[in-house]
Amino acid sequence: MYPKIAVTHNKTIAVLGGTGFVGQHLVHALVESGYQVRVLTRRRERHRELLVLPRVTLIETDITCLSSLHQHLAGCHAVVNLVAVLNEKRKGDFQRLHVELPRMIIDACVANKIDRIIHMSALNAYAGKAPSRYLTSKGEGEDTIHMGADEGINVTSLRPSVIFGPGDQLFNRFAGLLKFVICLPLACPNARFAPVYVHDVVDVIVKSLNNRATFGQRYDLCGPRIYTLQQLVEFTIKTLGIKRSVVPLGDGMSKLMARILSIAPGKPLTYDNYLSMQVDSVSNKPFPELFGITPQPLEAIVPRYLLNQTQRGQFDRFRLYAGRDD
Ligand SMILES: NC(=O)c1ccc[n+]([C@@H]2O[C@H](COP(=O)([O-])OP(=O)(O)OC[C@H]3O[C@@H](n4cnc5c(N)ncnc54)[C@H](OP(=O)(O)O)[C@@H]3O)[C@@H](O)[C@H]2O)c1
């Protein structure tokens, strides 16, 4: 079912956060490109689907423990860091995962003589001057990981807008919500995004690995079109072919809703998320040309996985990747 692998080489890429949305797509792409892949995870048994892939090792460990990280990065040629949380489950998660982990990754790379790191940041992540704690901590982490250059490590960081694709937390989440309501009150309806396709993001990671021109660079990654949050929800409704109405909330009500939902189970929206949406998740820079990628618009892609999911109750998240029919 997977395309033939052109070259199988003995380079091992460690993926931190390899079980997440972007991570799972990346692991497939790395395998397809012939790499050995080592995924470090907190819960190995939850991600057995990755074990069926050739050349993938799944290791259960605590990556926030420096000695474990040292141990499990041994023998790897590069590290891709995708670990992040949008909301803190435990107090201090942003600091621990976004700021301290990048420092530990550098130390573990130095100890293991690994000289290549690709780090996933986010658009609008700026240390000290971003509107939310999520974005500020992501900015600090991005600056921290680039300090690896002082230790001889070649670092590339990626700054995507919101990412869409099979398994995403954007369209899938709205589709899930819209099943249960006929009228959706929407906080921050005018927040703007340039959604970028997960396969384009993953292609950038794979193409960066051995490309010296990307060393030391920070790339904004945006899709070709800009949408408000309300337009994205309305697109979801249209795609699902259902009748729902969206009630755009003003700023005061958006804040109130964020405060209320941040104490609801699963924290569907937090005040920090509200703050993140106070800056447009768009970039004035074009998609970086050196990758030779034309970023895909969402219109052709989202219906393929949203409809698959709703019609069959589940979807094969990687069928599209395997077929590379984008
Ligand atoms: N998705 C987007 O729209 C988007 C947009 C901009 C930037 N990004 C960035 O892209 C990266 C990947 O995003 P994603 O959407 O793929 O994230 P995700 O699906 O939430 O996956 C995050 C990963 O982080 C790991 N993780 C979470 N909490 C952890 C903890 N307490 N200790 C150790 N590991 C933990 C998880 O690994 P285990 O559970 O296996 O341990 C998981 O695989 C992140 O850096 C994110 O900030 C994403």
Ligand as a Chemical Component Dictionary entry (heavy atoms), coordinates in Angstrom:
data_LIG
# 
_chem_comp.id                   LIG 
_chem_comp.type                 NON-POLYMER 
_chem_comp.pdbx_formal_charge   0 
_chem_comp.three_letter_code    LIG 
# 
loop_
_chem_comp_atom.comp_id 
_chem_comp_atom.atom_id 
_chem_comp_atom.alt_atom_id 
_chem_comp_atom.type_symbol 
_chem_comp_atom.charge 
_chem_comp_atom.model_Cartn_x 
_chem_comp_atom.model_Cartn_y 
_chem_comp_atom.model_Cartn_z 
_chem_comp_atom.pdbx_ordinal 
LIG N1  N1  N 0  -1.581 21.402 14.963 1  
LIG C1  C1  C 0  -1.483 22.686 14.623 2  
LIG O1  O1  O 0  -2.406 23.295 14.044 3  
LIG C2  C2  C 0  -0.212 23.436 14.935 4  
LIG C3  C3  C 0  -0.083 24.783 14.540 5  
LIG C4  C4  C 0  1.094  25.460 14.820 6  
LIG C5  C5  C 0  2.146  24.818 15.468 7  
LIG N2  N2  N 1  1.994  23.514 15.860 8  
LIG C6  C6  C 0  3.116  22.867 16.554 9  
LIG O2  O2  O 0  3.367  21.622 15.914 10 
LIG C7  C7  C 0  3.823  20.660 16.868 11 
LIG C8  C8  C 0  3.007  19.391 16.737 12 
LIG O3  O3  O 0  1.644  19.710 16.929 13 
LIG P1  P1  P 0  0.513  18.586 16.949 14 
LIG O4  O4  O 0  -0.749 19.235 16.585 15 
LIG O5  O5  O -1 0.986  17.394 16.198 16 
LIG O6  O6  O 0  0.481  18.233 18.508 17 
LIG P2  P2  P 0  -0.237 16.988 19.246 18 
LIG O7  O7  O 0  -1.024 16.192 18.301 19 
LIG O8  O8  O 0  -0.927 17.561 20.432 20 
LIG O9  O9  O 0  1.015  16.121 19.725 21 
LIG C9  C9  C 0  1.874  16.608 20.690 22 
LIG C10 C10 C 0  2.849  15.547 21.141 23 
LIG O10 O10 O 0  3.484  16.038 22.332 24 
LIG C11 C11 C 0  3.674  15.004 23.258 25 
LIG N3  N3  N 0  3.357  15.507 24.613 26 
LIG C12 C12 C 0  2.268  16.198 25.000 27 
LIG N4  N4  N 0  2.320  16.428 26.321 28 
LIG C13 C13 C 0  3.470  15.869 26.771 29 
LIG C14 C14 C 0  4.074  15.754 28.055 30 
LIG N5  N5  N 0  3.501  16.257 29.147 31 
LIG N6  N6  N 0  5.256  15.103 28.141 32 
LIG C15 C15 C 0  5.820  14.565 27.042 33 
LIG N7  N7  N 0  5.279  14.625 25.810 34 
LIG C16 C16 C 0  4.126  15.271 25.676 35 
LIG C17 C17 C 0  2.711  13.888 22.909 36 
LIG O11 O11 O 0  3.490  12.671 22.922 37 
LIG P3  P3  P 0  3.075  11.363 23.795 38 
LIG O12 O12 O 0  1.639  11.509 24.202 39 
LIG O13 O13 O 0  3.302  10.213 22.861 40 
LIG O14 O14 O 0  4.023  11.328 24.933 41 
LIG C18 C18 C 0  2.222  14.215 21.501 42 
LIG O15 O15 O 0  2.667  13.265 20.569 43 
LIG C19 C19 C 0  3.738  21.357 18.218 44 
LIG O16 O16 O 0  5.006  21.875 18.530 45 
LIG C20 C20 C 0  2.770  22.493 17.994 46 
LIG O17 O17 O 0  3.016  23.604 18.854 47 
LIG C21 C21 C 0  0.856  22.812 15.609 48 
# 
loop_
_chem_comp_bond.comp_id 
_chem_comp_bond.atom_id_1 
_chem_comp_bond.atom_id_2 
_chem_comp_bond.value_order 
_chem_comp_bond.pdbx_ordinal 
LIG N1  C1  SING 1  
LIG C1  O1  DOUB 2  
LIG C1  C2  SING 3  
LIG C2  C3  SING 4  
LIG C2  C21 DOUB 5  
LIG C3  C4  DOUB 6  
LIG C4  C5  SING 7  
LIG C5  N2  DOUB 8  
LIG N2  C6  SING 9  
LIG N2  C21 SING 10 
LIG C6  O2  SING 11 
LIG C6  C20 SING 12 
LIG O2  C7  SING 13 
LIG C7  C8  SING 14 
LIG C7  C19 SING 15 
LIG C8  O3  SING 16 
LIG O3  P1  SING 17 
LIG P1  O4  DOUB 18 
LIG P1  O5  SING 19 
LIG P1  O6  SING 20 
LIG O6  P2  SING 21 
LIG P2  O7  DOUB 22 
LIG P2  O8  SING 23 
LIG P2  O9  SING 24 
LIG O9  C9  SING 25 
LIG C9  C10 SING 26 
LIG C10 O10 SING 27 
LIG C10 C18 SING 28 
LIG O10 C11 SING 29 
LIG C11 N3  SING 30 
LIG C11 C17 SING 31 
LIG N3  C12 SING 32 
LIG N3  C16 SING 33 
LIG C12 N4  DOUB 34 
LIG N4  C13 SING 35 
LIG C13 C14 SING 36 
LIG C13 C16 DOUB 37 
LIG C14 N5  SING 38 
LIG C14 N6  DOUB 39 
LIG N6  C15 SING 40 
LIG C15 N7  DOUB 41 
LIG N7  C16 SING 42 
LIG C17 O11 SING 43 
LIG C17 C18 SING 44 
LIG O11 P3  SING 45 
LIG P3  O12 DOUB 46 
LIG P3  O13 SING 47 
LIG P3  O14 SING 48 
LIG C18 O15 SING 49 
LIG C19 O16 SING 50 
LIG C19 C20 SING 51 
LIG C20 O17 SING 52 
# 
